[in-house]
Amino acid sequence: MTEVQTLDLIVALVVVFDLITGHFLSARQLKLAEQMPEPVDREQMRARAERGRIMLMYVSPLILVVLYLLWLRPSVA
């Protein structure tokens, strides 16, 4: 396995880990939000869970891939 293939595999695994982690953490936060006694607190927790889900599942992996493709990936030539 060449250096580029190894880096590609590592980045792909980290992105998949981010997606899975974001899914399960947001599901856990949504469950906690449902247990809040006050409706206002429940809505705030639900909104926080959604923001965290978007960040972990979409923004973080996208930033990682962009950084990798633009700066970290060694030249193949």
Secondary structure, 3 states (H helix, E strand, C coil): CCHHHHHHHHHHHHHHHHHHHHHHHHHHHHHHHHCCCCHHHHHHHHHHHHHHHHHHHHHHHHHHHHHHHHHHCCCCC
